[in-house]
Amino acid sequence: MIDKLFFGALLLIAAMVLLMEFSVDRKRRHEWETFKTANECKVISKTDSVRLSGSSTGTSDQPVNAQTTTPSKTGWICKDGITYYK
């Protein structure tokens, strides 16, 4: 019984975190859209996502592999003279 309650509480917490993350992301997108319109921003560049990988030797002489991904971005120049990347 306690396992089911714990599992249920864990699922509820995970759902709440996902909902909050979605809400924050939506708010940020709305703020950018408002700013972009008010400041007459125009697209000046676009980049594709990039995946980098590498390997090294760890402290125990064990091989260590790492990968990073940089998401695609769009460069916007606005009337304030600043270039924003989103």
Backbone hydrogen bonds in HBPLUS format (Angstrom, degrees):
<---DONOR---> <-ACCEPTOR-->    atom                        ^
c    i                          cat <-CA-CA->   ^        H-A-AA   ^      H-
h    n   atom  resd res      DA  || num        DHA   H-A  angle D-A-AA Bond
n    s   type  num  typ     dist DA aas  dist angle  dist       angle   num
A0005-LEU N   A0001-MET O   3.07 MM   4  6.39 156.4  2.12 148.7 155.2     1
A0006-PHE N   A0002-ILE O   2.85 MM   4  6.02 162.4  1.88 152.1 157.2     2
A0007-PHE N   A0003-ASP O   2.89 MM   4  6.03 164.1  1.92 148.1 152.6     3
A0008-GLY N   A0004-LYS O   2.87 MM   4  5.98 157.2  1.93 143.8 150.5     4
A0009-ALA N   A0005-LEU O   2.85 MM   4  6.05 159.2  1.90 149.9 155.5     5
A0010-LEU N   A0006-PHE O   2.88 MM   4  6.09 154.0  1.95 148.2 155.9     6
A0011-LEU N   A0007-PHE O   2.94 MM   4  6.20 156.2  2.00 148.0 154.0     7
A0012-LEU N   A0008-GLY O   2.95 MM   4  6.16 156.7  2.00 146.5 153.1     8
A0013-ILE N   A0009-ALA O   2.94 MM   4  6.15 158.4  1.98 149.0 154.3     9
A0014-ALA N   A0010-LEU O   2.97 MM   4  6.17 161.1  2.00 147.7 153.0    10
A0015-ALA N   A0011-LEU O   2.91 MM   4  6.12 157.2  1.97 148.9 155.0    11
A0016-MET N   A0012-LEU O   2.97 MM   4  6.19 154.7  2.04 145.7 152.7    12
A0017-VAL N   A0013-ILE O   2.95 MM   4  6.21 158.3  2.00 152.3 157.7    13
A0018-LEU N   A0014-ALA O   3.02 MM   4  6.25 163.9  2.05 150.0 154.1    14
A0019-LEU N   A0015-ALA O   2.97 MM   4  6.13 156.6  2.02 146.7 153.3    15
A0020-MET N   A0016-MET O   2.93 MM   4  6.15 158.0  1.98 149.2 155.0    16
A0021-GLU N   A0017-VAL O   2.95 MM   4  6.15 160.0  1.99 151.2 156.6    17
A0022-PHE N   A0018-LEU O   2.96 MM   4  6.15 160.9  2.00 148.6 153.6    18
A0023-SER N   A0019-LEU O   2.97 MM   4  6.15 155.2  2.03 145.0 151.9    19
A0024-VAL N   A0020-MET O   2.95 MM   4  6.19 159.9  1.99 152.7 157.1    20
A0025-ASP N   A0021-GLU O   2.97 MM   4  6.15 164.5  2.00 151.3 155.7    21
A0026-ARG N   A0022-PHE O   2.96 MM   4  6.10 157.7  2.01 147.1 153.3    22
A0027-LYS N   A0023-SER O   2.99 MM   4  6.21 153.5  2.07 144.4 151.6    23
A0028-ARG N   A0024-VAL O   2.95 MM   4  6.22 159.4  1.99 152.4 157.5    24
A0029-ARG N   A0025-ASP O   3.01 MM   4  6.25 160.5  2.05 149.9 154.9    25
A0030-HIS N   A0026-ARG O   3.00 MM   4  6.23 156.9  2.06 145.8 152.1    26
A0031-GLU N   A0027-LYS O   2.91 MM   4  6.16 160.1  1.95 151.3 156.8    27
A0032-TRP N   A0028-ARG O   2.94 MM   4  6.19 158.5  1.98 150.2 155.8    28
A0033-GLU N   A0029-ARG O   2.94 MM   4  6.16 163.2  1.97 150.4 155.0    29
A0034-THR N   A0030-HIS O   2.99 MM   4  6.21 159.2  2.03 151.1 156.3    30
A0035-PHE N   A0031-GLU O   2.91 MM   4  6.12 163.9  1.94 149.9 154.5    31
A0036-LYS N   A0032-TRP O   2.71 MM   4  5.81 168.5  1.73 159.3 162.8    32
A0037-THR N   A0033-GLU O   3.11 MM   4  6.20 157.5  2.17 142.8 147.7    33
A0038-ALA N   A0034-THR O   3.00 MM   4  6.17 168.2  2.02 151.4 155.1    34
A0039-ASN N   A0035-PHE O   2.89 MM   4  5.95 147.3  2.00 152.8 160.8    35
A0041-CYS N   A0036-LYS O   3.07 MM   5  5.10 170.4  2.08 149.6 152.3    36
A0040-GLU N   A0037-THR O   3.36 MM   3  5.26 169.3  2.37 105.1 106.8    37
A0079-LYS N   A0039-ASN O   3.04 MM  40  5.60 175.3  2.04 160.7 161.9    38
A0042-LYS N   A0077-ILE O   2.92 MM  35  5.49 156.9  1.98 147.1 151.8    39
A0077-ILE N   A0042-LYS O   2.93 MM  35  5.49 157.8  1.98 159.4 157.1    40
A0044-ILE N   A0075-GLY O   2.82 MM  31  5.50 166.8  1.83 147.5 149.9    41
A0075-GLY N   A0045-SER O   2.71 MM  30  4.78 166.0  1.73 133.5 138.7    42
A0047-THR N   A0073-LYS O   2.82 MM  26  5.27 159.2  1.86 157.7 159.9    43
A0073-LYS N   A0047-THR O   3.21 MM  26  5.27 141.5  2.36 120.9 131.7    44
A0050-VAL N   A0070-THR O   2.90 MM  20  5.13 150.3  1.99 141.2 150.9    45
A0070-THR N   A0050-VAL O   2.77 MM  20  5.13 163.2  1.80 154.2 159.1    46
A0052-LEU N   A0068-THR O   2.83 MM  16  5.32 163.2  1.86 158.4 164.0    47
A0068-THR N   A0052-LEU O   2.88 MM  16  5.32 158.4  1.92 149.8 156.1    48
A0054-GLY N   A0066-ALA O   2.94 MM  12  5.43 151.3  2.03 153.7 158.7    49
A0066-ALA N   A0054-GLY O   2.91 MM  12  5.43 162.0  1.94 155.6 156.7    50
A0056-SER N   A0064-VAL O   2.83 MM   8  5.18 146.6  1.94 146.2 156.7    51
A0064-VAL N   A0056-SER O   2.82 MM   8  5.18 162.8  1.85 144.3 144.2    52
A0058-GLY N   A0062-GLN O   2.70 MM   4  5.20 177.4  1.70 157.5 158.5    53
A0061-ASP N   A0058-GLY O   3.15 MM   3  5.24 147.2  2.26 117.9 115.9    54
A0086-LYS N   A0074-THR O   2.95 MM  12  5.37 160.1  1.99 150.3 152.7    55
A0076-TRP N   A0084-TYR O   2.69 MM   8  5.08 159.4  1.73 155.8 163.0    56
A0084-TYR N   A0076-TRP O   2.74 MM   8  5.08 159.1  1.78 154.6 156.8    57
A0078-CYS N   A0082-ILE O   3.27 MM   4  5.93 157.7  2.32 148.3 154.1    58
A0081-GLY N   A0078-CYS O   2.81 MM   3  5.60 160.2  1.84 128.8 131.9    59
